[in-house]
Amino acid sequence: MNFPPVGLGTMGIDDPDAVATALALGYRHLDTARIYDNEAVVGQGLAAGLAADDGADEPLGRDDVTVATKLWIDDLAADAVAPAARESADRLGVDALDLLYVHRPRGDYDPDATLPALDRLVDEGLVRNVGVSNFELADLDRAVERLDAPLAAHQTELHPLFYRPELLDHARDHGYPVVAYSPLAGGRVREIDAVVEVAEAHGATPEAVAIAWATAKDPVVAIPKASSEAHLRANLAAADLELTDEEVAAIDAVEREEELFPE
Ligand SMILES: NC(=O)c1ccc[n+]([C@@H]2O[C@H](COP(=O)([O-])OP(=O)(O)OC[C@H]3O[C@@H](n4cnc5c(N)ncnc54)[C@H](OP(=O)(O)O)[C@@H]3O)[C@@H](O)[C@H]2O)c1
């Protein structure tokens, strides 16, 4: 699975061109969810991106792109998982989902029913990797224990206003990556003095610093959402910005806590 430091969050993207542009710029990880109601848009953008590259010397192939989506909490009963996953794949226009997450361990989630149903989809080939999102440590332990497939990712909120080091420790200990969602705090990183100070020192934007701060952490990749070409380009380049240990520590120490997506 291609999991570069910066992928594309697509919540709120309703134009396939943004996705196709992202692929042309070099994005290789697209993140959506049934609940975003835009899987078809992402699928159209993916198809357009692949078609646009068709004549290139080394054309972009379907397998170069990680297509990730999520089962919502009412799709998690044992008999609901397979139809929901098939519908997502159909809307995305793909034969297989590279990564299918449990969006939240709520609603119909039952580790003893939901996770075996996901394992069966891996065996059948509809799903290549299984991930979880918004899990707490106890939920993560249970998932690691219950899944036959290796846990492929934990997607969790991570930005300078909301950072849970214990979740990163768990990921390192168990050998799976953390996908940082809302890494720009939904566009609010400009309001954080510590981030602005580091940005000024580097002649960079606060958004670039927030992405560099997240991706400097092991084992984190980030999925900022962007719709304009300028933002898409800037966010992809941001992972190359190198922060000093002191700068990372200064942002770690930000005390203002703001979880954007609480339970
Ligand atoms: N698993 C979950 O429960 C969960 C929950 C929330 C989000 N997510 C995922 O995480 C992704 C990202 O999170 P998010 O959409 O909440 O917010 P985000 O990525 O933290 O912030 C997106 C906002 O920042 C703006 N922006 C992007 N790049 C910028 C730049 N270089 N300079 C200035 N502004 C910039 C965007 O504007 P433009 O669009 O105008 O570029 C948009 O308003 C989602 O799209 C989704 O895929 C997952």
The ligand as a Gaussian input file, in Angstrom:
#p B3LYP/6-31G(d) Opt

LIG

0 1
 N      -11.789000       9.655000      10.378000
 C      -12.490000      10.706000      10.735000
 O      -13.382000      10.631000      11.609000
 C      -12.221000      12.032000      10.073000
 C      -12.760000      13.217000      10.608000
 C      -12.450000      14.426000       9.980000
 C      -11.635000      14.443000       8.844000
 N      -11.151000      13.270000       8.333000
 C      -10.293000      13.247000       7.115000
 O       -9.250000      14.202000       7.249000
 C       -9.280000      15.088000       6.140000
 C       -8.741000      16.455000       6.511000
 O       -9.442000      17.009000       7.600000
 P      -10.378000      18.288000       7.492000
 O      -11.002000      18.300000       6.143000
 O      -11.246000      18.254000       8.687000
 O       -9.468000      19.554000       7.698000
 P       -7.956000      20.032000       7.455000
 O       -7.283000      19.221000       6.431000
 O       -7.338000      20.162000       8.789000
 O       -8.227000      21.525000       6.908000
 C       -8.863000      21.748000       5.688000
 C       -9.076000      23.257000       5.522000
 O       -7.803000      23.892000       5.379000
 C       -7.763000      24.623000       4.137000
 N       -6.425000      24.492000       3.565000
 C       -5.892000      23.378000       2.998000
 N       -4.611000      23.610000       2.617000
 C       -4.330000      24.898000       2.934000
 C       -3.189000      25.719000       2.775000
 N       -2.058000      25.236000       2.234000
 N       -3.259000      27.003000       3.205000
 C       -4.391000      27.493000       3.783000
 N       -5.513000      26.755000       3.964000
 C       -5.492000      25.464000       3.547000
 C       -8.817000      23.974000       3.257000
 O       -9.261000      24.930000       2.313000
 P       -9.477000      24.602000       0.746000
 O      -10.392000      23.422000       0.665000
 O      -10.046000      25.866000       0.262000
 O       -8.141000      24.296000       0.142000
 C       -9.874000      23.585000       4.278000
 O      -10.683000      24.709000       4.610000
 C      -10.750000      15.062000       5.722000
 O      -10.939000      15.606000       4.426000
 C      -11.060000      13.605000       5.843000
 O      -10.557000      12.897000       4.714000
 C      -11.416000      12.072000       8.942000

